[in-house]
Amino acid sequence: MLTPWLMILLNYIFERSGAPPFSMMPPLAAIAIAYALGEGCGRLACISFGCCYGKPLAGLPPLLRWLLSPFSSTSYDGATKKIAYADGLLKSKVVAVQAITTVLYTLAGICAMIAFLRGRSHFAYLLCVGVTQIWRFLTEFLRADYRGLGRISAYQVMALIAVAYAFGISFLAPVETFPADILKGLRPVWNPGIILLCQFLWIGIFLYMGRSQVTASRISFHVRKDRI
């Protein structure tokens, strides 16, 4: 949401310093692609942890149950899964919301990446934002985990606002063709400072988000008397 305005501020600073301004859409498209791919991969963690799970198939309307049952249903085993201790749906067939999201977002990211490499930044940006946020709005109706007290969740409201906001930004930005050069873009990344920054970010994210706050473990040792 803030990125377009930060780019406008940077362009203003560049113009004051005599540097040429840059186009807004290619960076926005790149960020949108990164979001789609990151969210797609991130939903694999939801499958592992058993969160963001779908509704039980048995409670869906017959037509929807028939459509989702053969290809998009899943069940969980293990008391440490969120679906087990939050809703008691252990070993129940539920809509595989996370798996569908993973496939859909990853495909959207790949298609947008192809468009981005061909210079179609507007299309790549709107494709990623449109697919991810419209699906986010729809998928909330298929989820069984807690989403708030109302029928329409805060996430759904934010998703619709994001779509309208993205189309507004793309309408205001001029349509330009900028064929991307991957090799040229990778050269600045191959820098010790950038590499160390990414490593510290990864370590920080792992230490903060890689440890569960709701599950615990215990290690015990005992003596095998038959081998004494």
N, C-alpha and C positions, 0 to 999 in steps of 0.2 A: 504493500500500500504506500509506503514512504519512498520506495525506489525512484519513481518518476520525478518526484519533487527534489530528491537529492541530485538527480541528474541535471535538472534545470538549474539548481544551485551551482553545480560543478561547471556547467556550460557558461553560466554568468561569470564565474571566477576565471575561466579560461579566456573568455572574451576580454575581460578587464586586463588580463596579463598579456594579451596579444596572441595567445594560442588559438588554433582553429577549434570550433565546437565539434562535438560528435553527435551522431544520431542516437535517439533514445531507444528505438525498437530492438536493434540487435542485442544489447545487454538485457533488456526485459525478456526477450525471447529465450536467451541463454539461461536466465534465472528460472523462467517458467519450465523449461525442459529439465533443469536440474531438480526442481521441485517434484515434477511428475515422476522422474526416475527414482528420486530419493524416497518419495512416499510409496511408490510401488515396491521397492525393496524393503522399506520399513514395515510394511504389512506382513512380511514374513515373520517378524518378531511377534506380531499379534497372534499369528497362528501358533507359534511356539509357546507363548505365555497363556494363550486361551482367552484373550481379551477381545473387545470389539466384535463379539460374536453375534451371529444371526439368530433369528427367531426359530423355534422348533418347527419343523416341517408339518408336524401333525396339526398345528394351530393355524396354518395358512389356508386360504380359500383353495378349493380343489384344482382350479386351473393353474394357479400360481404354484401349487405343490407339484403338479404334474410337470410344469416347465422346469422347476429347480431341482427336483429329486434326482434325475439320472446323472446330471453332470455337476451340480453345484451344491452338494450336501456333504456335511462332515460331522464327525463326532469326536469327543475328547475323552481321554482316560488319564487319571491322575488327580489326586486330591489337591495338589498345589496349583492347578489351573484355575484362573479366575472364574471361568464359567461354572466350575464345580462349587466353589465356596460362596459365590455371589448370587447364583440363581439355581443351583442344584440341578443343572442340566448335564451332569456327567453321563457319558455314553448315549446321550440323546442325539438324534439326527437333527442338525440345525443348518440353516442357510450358510453356505461358505462365503460370507461377505468378504472376509479378508483375502481369500484366494481370488475371487472375482476382481477385487480392487487391484491386486497385484498384477494380474494379467492385463487388465484394461489400462491402468496407468502406465505400465511399461510399454505397451504397444503405442499408446498416445505419445510417450516420450520419444520412442524410436522414429515414428512417423514425423513428429515435429523436428527431430534432429536432421532427418533427410531434407525437409523443407528449409531448415535453417542453413544447411550447407549449400543449398541452391540459391540462397539470398532472399528467401521469402520469410522474412522475420515476422511480419504481421500475421501471416497464416500460422506460423509455428507458435507464436504467443497466444493467439486466440484458441488454437486447437488444444493446447495444454491446459489453459485456464478453463475453457469451456467444458472439456471432458472431465477434468478432475472435480470441478466445483458443482457441475450439474449432477454428476454421479454421487458426489457427497450429499447433495440434497436428497436424491432418490434413495440412497442406501440407508439413510437414517430410518426410513420406514420399515426396513428389513431387519434392523438390529434389535436384539433383546436386552442388551445391557442398558444401564441407567443413562438416560439422555436429558433429563430434566423433567419438570412437572407438566409442562404443556405438550400439546400434540406436535407443535413445531418447535424444534430445539434451537438453541442459540447458534449452533454450528450451521444449521440450515439457513438461518437468516444471514449469517456471515457469508455463506457460499453464494447466495443470490446477489448480495451486495458486491461480492468479488467479481462475479460475471458482468454485472452492469458497469462496474468501475473499469474493468479491463476493456470492454467494448468502447467506453467513453475515452479512455486513454488512447486506444488504437485509432479512433476516429479523429482525434486532435493531432496525432503525430503524422507527419508526412509519409507517404508511401515511397520507400526507396529500396533499391536492390543492392545488397551488399553480400556478394559471394564470400563465404567464410574460408579462411586458410588455417586448417588445423595445425600444420607444422609451425606456422608463424605464431599461433596462439600458445603452443606448448613451450616455446623457447623461454618466455619470461617465467614460466612455472618451474623450469629446471634451474632453480636458483636456491642456494643453501638457506637463505632467509625464509623463502616461501615454503620450502620443504620442512624446516624446523617449526614454522608456525602451524602448518597442517598437522604435524605430529603432536604438538602440544595441545591443539584443539581436539584431536582424536583421543588423546589420553584423558583430557578433562571430561569429554563427553562420556567416555567409557567409565570413569570413576564415579561420575554423577548419575548416569542413566543405566549403566551396566549392572548395577547392584539392585536387587529387588528390595523394596521397602515393606512388603507384606508377606514374604516367605522367609523361613529360616532353615538352618541345617544343623546337624549334630553329628560329630564323629565320636565313635567309642572304640576302645580296644579291650580285648580280653585274652586270657591265656588258654591255649589249647592243651589241656592236661594230658591228652593222649599222646602228646609229642614231648613231654618233659622227660 
